[in-house]
Amino acid sequence: MGDLSQLKTREGFKKKYEQVYPNAKPGAIPVSAGQLFRFVREMKVGDIVIFPLKRSAEIRLGRVTGEFQYDPSLSYPQFRSVEWLKKFPRTHFSRVRCMRSAPL
């Protein structure tokens, strides 16, 4: 999608997403564009993030340590630096436990 820092509004993210993914389902566009908007515009240094890793069946807990960056030479060119604090196997969580907001 190119350098997302050039996009300033949610509407801009939606329009760009529609251009890049013309076959996207209409209901998926605001969801996906909204995730990108929050990653670029709303996430701040110090925020806590939870990231599921599909390959290793882990869930990682981290703290954002850097501003949004774009480097087209990387496999994932849109990124933020994160200090990973903990990792848990997915089996550590159940739907019921997550819905009760169990402390980690």
One Martini backbone bead per residue (centre of mass of N, CA, C, O) as a GRO file, in nm:
protein
  104
    1MET     BB    1   0.050   0.067   0.000
    2GLY     BB    2   0.273   0.208   0.102
    3ASP     BB    3   0.301   0.510   0.260
    4LEU     BB    4   0.091   0.564   0.534
    5SER     BB    5   0.185   0.855   0.634
    6GLN     BB    6   0.024   1.008   0.397
    7LEU     BB    7  -0.219   0.938   0.561
    8LYS     BB    8  -0.475   1.118   0.764
    9THR     BB    9  -0.747   0.956   0.724
   10ARG     BB   10  -0.985   0.725   0.726
   11GLU     BB   11  -1.079   0.780   0.439
   12GLY     BB   12  -0.799   0.750   0.309
   13PHE     BB   13  -0.763   0.454   0.389
   14LYS     BB   14  -1.009   0.345   0.238
   15LYS     BB   15  -0.936   0.436  -0.047
   16LYS     BB   16  -0.665   0.287  -0.065
   17TYR     BB   17  -0.772   0.004  -0.013
   18GLU     BB   18  -0.961  -0.005  -0.261
   19GLN     BB   19  -0.734   0.029  -0.471
   20VAL     BB   20  -0.555  -0.223  -0.385
   21TYR     BB   21  -0.851  -0.384  -0.308
   22PRO     BB   22  -1.105  -0.424  -0.530
   23ASN     BB   23  -1.215  -0.726  -0.406
   24ALA     BB   24  -1.316  -0.632  -0.155
   25LYS     BB   25  -1.525  -0.642   0.083
   26PRO     BB   26  -1.717  -0.391   0.197
   27GLY     BB   27  -1.698  -0.478   0.510
   28ALA     BB   28  -1.371  -0.493   0.517
   29ILE     BB   29  -1.264  -0.209   0.468
   30PRO     BB   30  -1.310  -0.056   0.745
   31VAL     BB   31  -1.155  -0.260   0.914
   32SER     BB   32  -0.876  -0.258   0.776
   33ALA     BB   33  -0.837   0.050   0.766
   34GLY     BB   34  -0.865   0.089   1.076
   35GLN     BB   35  -0.616  -0.070   1.159
   36LEU     BB   36  -0.415   0.107   1.007
   37PHE     BB   37  -0.484   0.376   1.136
   38ARG     BB   38  -0.413   0.294   1.428
   39PHE     BB   39  -0.116   0.214   1.374
   40VAL     BB   40  -0.033   0.504   1.265
   41ARG     BB   41  -0.218   0.731   1.444
   42GLU     BB   42  -0.282   0.604   1.753
   43MET     BB   43  -0.040   0.477   1.820
   44LYS     BB   44   0.188   0.467   2.103
   45VAL     BB   45   0.428   0.520   2.297
   46GLY     BB   46   0.369   0.264   2.554
   47ASP     BB   47   0.194   0.078   2.438
   48ILE     BB   48   0.006  -0.210   2.452
   49VAL     BB   49   0.060  -0.534   2.300
   50ILE     BB   50  -0.107  -0.796   2.112
   51PHE     BB   51   0.044  -1.096   1.953
   52PRO     BB   52  -0.029  -1.334   1.720
   53LEU     BB   53   0.138  -1.641   1.645
   54LYS     BB   54   0.097  -1.881   1.411
   55ARG     BB   55   0.359  -2.057   1.386
   56SER     BB   56   0.394  -2.084   1.728
   57ALA     BB   57   0.140  -2.053   1.911
   58GLU     BB   58   0.159  -1.750   2.013
   59ILE     BB   59   0.153  -1.491   2.265
   60ARG     BB   60   0.234  -1.148   2.267
   61LEU     BB   61   0.380  -0.907   2.491
   62GLY     BB   62   0.400  -0.545   2.450
   63ARG     BB   63   0.597  -0.240   2.387
   64VAL     BB   64   0.596   0.054   2.249
   65THR     BB   65   0.912   0.226   2.115
   66GLY     BB   66   0.800   0.340   1.831
   67GLU     BB   67   0.748   0.488   1.558
   68PHE     BB   68   0.635   0.506   1.264
   69GLN     BB   69   0.747   0.305   0.977
   70TYR     BB   70   0.908   0.313   0.644
   71ASP     BB   71   1.045   0.020   0.450
   72PRO     BB   72   1.060  -0.112   0.130
   73SER     BB   73   1.301  -0.335   0.189
   74LEU     BB   74   1.098  -0.486   0.352
   75SER     BB   75   0.869  -0.728   0.409
   76TYR     BB   76   0.763  -0.521   0.646
   77PRO     BB   77   0.734  -0.182   0.588
   78GLN     BB   78   0.533  -0.159   0.826
   79PHE     BB   79   0.640  -0.012   1.146
   80ARG     BB   80   0.719  -0.095   1.494
   81SER     BB   81   0.867  -0.077   1.783
   82VAL     BB   82   0.921  -0.359   2.016
   83GLU     BB   83   0.891  -0.470   2.347
   84TRP     BB   84   0.919  -0.784   2.459
   85LEU     BB   85   0.785  -0.927   2.761
   86LYS     BB   86   0.590  -1.173   2.670
   87LYS     BB   87   0.502  -1.530   2.650
   88PHE     BB   88   0.235  -1.743   2.520
   89PRO     BB   89   0.047  -1.995   2.495
   90ARG     BB   90  -0.258  -2.045   2.358
   91THR     BB   91  -0.345  -2.258   2.578
   92HIS     BB   92  -0.364  -2.036   2.812
   93PHE     BB   93  -0.627  -1.979   2.652
   94SER     BB   94  -0.969  -1.889   2.670
   95ARG     BB   95  -1.263  -1.762   2.604
   96VAL     BB   96  -1.356  -1.723   2.891
   97ARG     BB   97  -1.102  -1.592   3.005
   98CYS     BB   98  -1.092  -1.350   2.808
   99MET     BB   99  -1.381  -1.239   2.872
  100ARG     BB  100  -1.285  -1.185   3.186
  101SER     BB  101  -1.011  -1.047   3.201
  102ALA     BB  102  -0.762  -1.191   3.271
  103PRO     BB  103  -0.479  -1.185   3.420
  104LEU     BB  104  -0.126  -1.193   3.331
   0.00000   0.00000   0.00000
